[in-house]
Amino acid sequence: MTHTPRLGLPDPARMSEAQRAAHDAIASGPRGRVEGPLAVWLHSAELANNAQALGAFCRFGSSLPPRLSELAILVMGSYWRAGFEWYIHAPIAAKAGVPETVIAAIKAGGTPVFAEPDARAVHDFARELLTAHEVSDETYAFARRQLGDRALVDLVGILGYYGLISMTIKAFRVPVPDGETEPFA
């Protein structure tokens, strides 16, 4: 199978007004640029507008601290083996306080050892939801005790949004930036 990218940023000279507005909204927001899966979404301006707004909340406004939201993003990125997602978020997760040993274990598909019970709750909840397609009563109760109801809802939102990111990366073969190494090669 070839790994040639399938879609990238639409030609700026041919963007519709809606595409240009979506592009400008993304570029002027907290991300500061349009790249990767968000560039692909510009082929559907309405999807780009709605998805990027959800993404801005999930990444920058959820009730989960960055250490936990980035952990959830890494679980999703590893599950899908979404290189662009991993490339962007592994350094952010490390900066937010996710230990390198945890990052390496998640990337390898292993089960990390967590010092913090809230991190274990996020990991186990996300991993179980992805692999079993449900969450056991035991895992749910533990996560609810550690995180609370609002954070659990936000966690599922983060997983859903980054699932969309991951599927976009995989379906359209969104590469890591030129000159960088694909994390899941």
C-alpha positions as CSV (number, residue, x, y, z in Angstrom):
1,M,0.0,0.0,0.0
2,T,1.3,3.4,-0.9
3,H,1.5,6.1,1.7
4,T,1.1,9.1,-0.6
5,P,-1.2,11.7,1.0
6,R,-4.6,11.7,-0.6
7,L,-5.8,15.3,0.3
8,G,-4.1,18.3,1.6
9,L,-5.0,22.0,2.0
10,P,-7.3,23.1,-0.9
11,D,-5.6,25.5,-3.3
12,P,-5.9,28.9,-1.7
13,A,-6.6,30.5,-5.0
14,R,-9.6,28.3,-5.5
15,M,-11.1,28.3,-2.0
16,S,-14.7,29.3,-1.6
17,E,-15.6,32.1,0.7
18,A,-16.8,29.5,3.2
19,Q,-13.5,27.6,3.0
20,R,-11.5,30.8,3.4
21,A,-13.5,31.8,6.4
22,A,-13.0,28.3,8.0
23,H,-9.3,28.5,7.2
24,D,-9.0,32.0,8.8
25,A,-11.0,30.9,11.9
26,I,-8.6,28.0,12.5
27,A,-5.5,30.0,11.8
28,S,-6.5,32.8,14.1
29,G,-7.5,30.5,16.9
30,P,-5.4,28.9,19.6
31,R,-3.8,26.5,17.1
32,G,-2.3,29.4,15.1
33,R,-2.0,27.4,11.9
34,V,-3.9,25.1,9.5
35,E,-2.2,21.7,9.0
36,G,-2.7,18.0,9.0
37,P,-6.3,16.8,9.3
38,L,-7.7,20.3,9.7
39,A,-6.3,21.2,6.3
40,V,-8.2,18.1,4.9
41,W,-11.4,19.2,6.5
42,L,-11.3,22.5,4.6
43,H,-12.6,20.5,1.6
44,S,-15.9,20.6,3.6
45,A,-16.0,24.1,5.1
46,E,-19.0,23.3,7.3
47,L,-17.3,20.2,8.8
48,A,-14.1,22.2,9.3
49,N,-16.0,25.0,11.1
50,N,-17.9,22.7,13.4
51,A,-15.1,20.2,14.1
52,Q,-12.5,22.8,14.8
53,A,-14.8,24.5,17.3
54,L,-15.3,21.2,19.1
55,G,-11.6,20.5,18.9
56,A,-10.7,23.9,20.4
57,F,-13.0,23.1,23.3
58,C,-11.6,19.5,23.7
59,R,-8.0,20.7,23.6
60,F,-8.1,24.0,25.3
61,G,-11.3,24.3,27.3
62,S,-12.3,20.9,28.8
63,S,-12.5,20.3,32.5
64,L,-9.6,17.9,32.3
65,P,-6.1,19.3,33.0
66,P,-3.7,19.1,30.0
67,R,-1.8,16.2,31.6
68,L,-5.0,14.1,31.4
69,S,-6.4,15.3,28.1
70,E,-3.1,14.8,26.4
71,L,-2.9,11.3,27.9
72,A,-6.3,10.5,26.4
73,I,-5.2,11.9,23.0
74,L,-2.1,9.6,23.1
75,V,-4.3,6.6,23.9
76,M,-6.4,7.4,20.8
77,G,-3.4,8.2,18.6
78,S,-1.7,4.9,19.5
79,Y,-4.9,2.9,19.1
80,W,-5.2,4.2,15.5
81,R,-1.5,4.4,14.9
82,A,-2.1,7.9,13.7
83,G,1.4,9.3,13.2
84,F,0.5,12.9,12.7
85,E,-1.5,13.0,15.9
86,W,1.3,11.3,17.8
87,Y,3.9,13.6,16.3
88,I,2.0,16.7,17.4
89,H,0.7,15.5,20.8
90,A,3.5,13.3,22.3
91,P,5.7,16.4,23.0
92,I,2.7,18.4,24.3
93,A,1.9,15.5,26.6
94,A,5.5,15.3,27.9
95,K,5.4,19.1,28.6
96,A,2.1,18.7,30.4
97,G,3.6,16.2,32.8
98,V,2.9,12.8,31.2
99,P,6.1,10.8,32.1
100,E,8.2,9.6,29.2
101,T,7.9,6.0,30.4
102,V,4.1,6.3,30.1
103,I,4.3,7.8,26.6
104,A,6.7,5.0,25.5
105,A,4.4,2.3,26.9
106,I,1.3,3.7,25.2
107,K,3.1,4.1,21.9
108,A,4.2,0.4,22.1
109,G,0.6,-0.7,22.9
110,G,1.6,-1.7,26.4
111,T,0.0,-0.9,29.8
112,P,1.9,1.9,31.6
113,V,2.4,2.1,35.3
114,F,0.9,5.2,36.7
115,A,1.8,7.1,39.8
116,E,-1.4,9.1,39.8
117,P,-4.8,7.3,40.0
118,D,-6.5,9.9,37.9
119,A,-4.1,9.2,35.0
120,R,-4.7,5.4,35.4
121,A,-8.5,6.2,35.3
122,V,-8.2,8.1,32.1
123,H,-6.0,5.5,30.4
124,D,-8.0,2.5,31.5
125,F,-11.4,4.1,30.6
126,A,-10.1,5.2,27.2
127,R,-8.4,1.9,26.4
128,E,-11.4,-0.2,27.5
129,L,-13.8,1.9,25.5
130,L,-11.7,1.6,22.4
131,T,-10.8,-2.1,22.6
132,A,-14.0,-3.5,24.2
133,H,-16.4,-1.0,22.8
134,E,-17.8,-0.4,26.2
135,V,-16.7,0.4,29.7
136,S,-17.1,-2.1,32.6
137,D,-18.9,-1.1,35.7
138,E,-15.6,-1.4,37.7
139,T,-13.7,0.8,35.3
140,Y,-16.5,3.3,35.1
141,A,-16.9,3.6,38.9
142,F,-13.1,4.0,39.4
143,A,-13.0,6.8,36.7
144,R,-16.0,8.5,38.1
145,R,-14.5,8.6,41.6
146,Q,-11.2,9.9,40.2
147,L,-12.6,12.4,37.7
148,G,-16.2,13.3,38.4
149,D,-19.1,13.4,36.1
150,R,-18.2,16.5,34.1
151,A,-14.7,15.3,33.4
152,L,-16.0,11.9,32.3
153,V,-18.3,13.5,29.8
154,D,-15.4,15.7,28.6
155,L,-13.2,12.7,28.3
156,V,-15.6,10.9,26.0
157,G,-15.8,14.1,24.0
158,I,-12.0,14.3,23.7
159,L,-11.9,10.6,22.6
160,G,-14.6,11.2,20.0
161,Y,-13.0,14.3,18.6
162,Y,-9.5,12.7,18.4
163,G,-11.1,9.6,16.9
164,L,-12.3,11.9,14.1
165,I,-8.8,13.3,13.9
166,S,-7.3,9.8,13.8
167,M,-9.7,8.6,11.1
168,T,-9.0,11.6,9.0
169,I,-5.3,11.0,9.3
170,K,-5.7,7.4,8.3
171,A,-8.3,7.8,5.6
172,F,-6.5,10.6,3.8
173,R,-2.9,9.5,4.7
174,V,-2.0,12.7,6.4
175,P,1.8,12.6,6.8
176,V,4.0,14.0,9.5
177,P,5.7,17.2,8.4
178,D,8.4,16.9,5.7
179,G,11.7,15.8,7.2
180,E,10.1,14.3,10.3
181,T,10.0,10.6,11.2
182,E,6.7,8.7,11.1
183,P,6.2,7.5,14.7
184,F,4.4,4.2,13.8
185,A,6.5,3.3,10.7
